[in-house]
Amino acid sequence: MTHIRIAYMPLATYPEAIADEAIGAAAALAGSLGCALGVTTFEVHLPRKSSGLGDLLIDIPGLVQASEERSKAECHRLQGLVRRVTSSHPLNVQCAARKVAWGLEPDEAAAEARYFDLALLPWSGETKAAQDMAQAVVFGSGRPAILVPPTARPAPLEHIAIAWDGSRVAARALGDALPLLAEGGRISVLTVRDEKPLSGPDLAGALASSLQKRGFNAAPVESALGNRTIAEALQDTALSSGAKLLAMGGFGHSRVRDFVLGGATKGILTQLRLPILLAH
């Protein structure tokens, strides 16, 4: 029996949607990965609270209804955008809309993502809805999530980079990324000197050797931190090596929806320059 890999893309519509370019890039990446695509657009339901005398001055119910109608219209528009972007790819694309209370979209997306192989998350560092969605899916779904910037271009995944520190989450990211690698593709194992104490010498070489024994074309790539942040160093090294995707472990814990992210993960979430697979 042939197995089909299905990617999941959740799209918020309120108070603003993510830029069309990022959504288009994420949808196109599904085709490059050979994935079918399940898209959920979230139509917002806003609370209706009376403000007493204020209702005589401002039509609060009318404003709420207008916002909900814009959200519903945006759901239809975004589904059309995804279908247009994927029309030239032999993809099976299924779109659905769900109406949820405002603020619950990220949690609903995290729960829904568990029924798919991976999540594709259009990214914008300036859009809070994108950040909330990414944090919820990365840390709450249990599935690998790929953050996709609007600058990403669809291409076969013939070269991936793995940010390697020997940790559990890095191993999880590696395991999640390997099935996405094109047949005969390359793996660059990245380590950065002078950033933090590593658990042993030549970690990158040890992993590359292990991958080679398993039939993968893998090589260690070490770089110096210099005056860069760890996020800059990792992305610089991945891009200069020619990688089309960077896989790394995501660190974080939750307290009333606040996430405290590890340094590399936090930096990656601030400015994305290539698709990043985050595993937790």
Residue pairs with C-beta under 8 A, 6 or more apart in sequence:
4 36
4 92
5 33
5 34
5 35
5 36
5 117
5 118
5 179
6 35
6 36
6 37
6 38
6 116
6 117
7 30
7 33
7 35
7 36
7 37
7 38
7 116
7 117
7 118
7 119
7 120
8 37
8 38
8 39
8 40
8 112
8 113
8 115
8 116
8 118
8 119
8 120
8 143
9 23
9 26
9 27
9 30
9 37
9 38
9 39
9 40
9 82
9 119
9 120
9 121
9 122
10 39
10 40
10 42
10 105
10 108
10 109
10 112
10 113
10 119
10 121
10 133
10 137
11 17
11 18
11 23
11 39
11 40
11 41
11 42
11 75
11 78
11 122
12 18
12 42
12 105
12 106
12 129
12 130
12 132
12 133
13 41
13 42
13 43
13 44
13 70
13 71
13 74
13 75
13 78
14 42
14 44
14 46
14 67
14 70
14 71
14 74
14 102
14 129
15 129
16 127
16 129
17 23
17 74
17 78
17 129
18 122
18 123
18 124
18 127
18 129
18 130
19 122
19 124
19 127
19 150
20 81
21 150
22 122
22 123
22 124
22 130
22 148
22 149
22 150
23 78
23 81
23 82
23 85
23 122
24 81
24 85
24 150
25 122
25 148
25 149
25 150
25 151
25 152
25 153
25 154
26 120
26 121
26 122
26 146
26 148
26 152
27 37
27 39
27 81
27 82
27 85
27 86
27 93
27 120
28 85
28 86
28 89
28 152
28 153
28 154
29 120
29 146
29 148
29 152
29 154
29 275
30 36
30 37
30 86
30 89
30 91
30 120
31 86
31 89
31 90
31 91
31 154
32 154
32 155
32 156
32 157
33 157
33 180
35 91
35 117
35 118
36 91
36 92
36 93
36 94
37 82
37 86
37 91
37 92
37 93
37 94
37 120
38 93
38 94
38 96
38 116
39 78
39 79
39 82
39 93
39 94
39 95
39 96
40 95
40 96
40 97
40 98
40 109
40 112
41 74
41 75
41 78
41 79
41 95
41 96
41 97
41 98
42 75
42 97
42 98
42 99
42 100
42 105
42 108
42 109
43 68
43 71
43 72
43 75
43 97
43 98
43 99
43 100
44 67
44 68
44 71
44 99
44 100
44 101
44 102
44 105
45 68
45 99
45 100
45 101
45 102
46 64
46 67
46 68
46 102
47 64
47 101
47 102
48 60
48 61
48 64
49 60
50 60
51 58
51 60
54 60
55 61
72 97
75 97
76 97
79 95
79 97
82 93
82 95
83 93
83 95
86 93
98 108
100 108
105 129
105 132
105 133
106 132
106 133
106 135
106 136
106 137
106 140
107 136
107 140
109 119
109 133
109 136
109 137
109 141
110 136
110 137
110 139
110 140
110 141
111 140
111 141
113 119
113 137
113 141
113 143
113 145
114 141
114 142
114 143
116 143
117 143
118 143
118 144
118 145
118 146
118 176
118 180
119 137
119 141
119 143
119 144
119 145
119 146
120 145
120 146
120 148
121 130
121 133
121 134
121 137
121 145
121 146
121 147
121 148
122 130
122 148
122 150
123 130
123 134
123 147
123 148
123 149
123 150
123 272
124 130
124 150
125 131
125 269
125 270
125 271
125 272
131 269
134 145
134 147
134 269
134 278
135 252
135 259
135 269
137 143
137 145
138 145
138 250
138 252
138 278
138 280
139 250
139 252
139 254
139 259
139 280
140 254
142 280
144 173
144 176
144 177
144 277
144 278
144 279
145 277
145 278
145 279
146 245
146 275
146 276
146 277
146 278
147 268
147 269
147 272
147 275
147 276
147 278
148 272
148 275
149 272
149 273
149 274
149 275
151 273
151 274
152 274
152 275
155 244
156 182
156 244
157 180
157 181
157 182
157 185
157 244
157 245
158 181
158 182
158 184
158 185
158 186
158 244
159 185
159 186
159 187
159 188
159 241
159 242
159 243
159 244
160 177
160 180
160 181
160 185
160 186
160 187
160 188
160 243
160 244
160 245
160 246
160 247
161 187
161 188
161 189
161 190
161 221
161 234
161 237
161 238
161 241
161 243
161 245
161 246
161 247
162 170
162 173
162 174
162 177
162 187
162 188
162 189
162 190
162 207
162 246
162 247
162 248
163 170
163 173
163 190
163 234
163 246
163 247
163 248
163 249
163 264
164 170
164 174
164 189
164 190
164 191
164 203
164 204
164 207
165 191
165 196
165 198
165 199
165 203
165 249
166 198
166 199
166 200
166 203
166 207
167 199
167 249
168 249
169 249
169 250
169 251
169 279
169 280
170 248
170 249
171 249
172 249
172 279
172 280
173 247
173 248
173 249
173 250
173 277
173 278
173 279
174 207
174 247
175 279
176 247
176 277
176 279
177 245
177 247
177 277
178 187
178 216
180 245
180 277
181 187
181 216
184 217
185 217
186 217
186 218
186 219
187 208
187 211
187 216
187 217
187 218
187 219
188 218
188 219
188 220
188 221
188 237
188 238
188 241
188 243
189 204
189 205
189 207
189 208
189 211
189 218
189 219
189 220
189 221
190 204
190 221
190 222
190 223
190 234
190 237
190 238
190 241
190 246
191 198
191 203
191 204
191 220
191 221
191 222
191 223
192 222
192 223
192 224
192 225
192 230
192 233
192 234
192 237
193 222
193 223
193 224
193 225
194 224
194 225
195 225
195 230
195 233
200 206
202 220
204 220
204 221
204 222
205 220
207 218
207 220
208 218
208 219
208 220
211 218
212 218
221 237
221 241
223 233
223 236
223 237
224 233
225 233
226 233
228 236
229 263
229 267
230 263
230 264
230 267
231 263
231 264
231 266
231 267
231 268
231 270
231 271
232 267
234 246
234 248
234 264
234 268
235 246
235 268
235 273
235 274
238 246
238 274
239 273
239 274
243 274
244 274
244 275
245 274
245 275
245 276
245 277
246 274
246 275
246 276
246 277
247 276
247 277
247 279
248 264
248 265
248 268
248 276
248 277
248 278
248 279
249 265
249 278
249 279
249 280
250 261
250 262
250 265
250 278
250 279
250 280
251 261
251 262
251 265
251 280
252 259
252 260
252 261
252 262
252 265
252 280
253 259
253 260
261 269
265 278
268 276
268 278
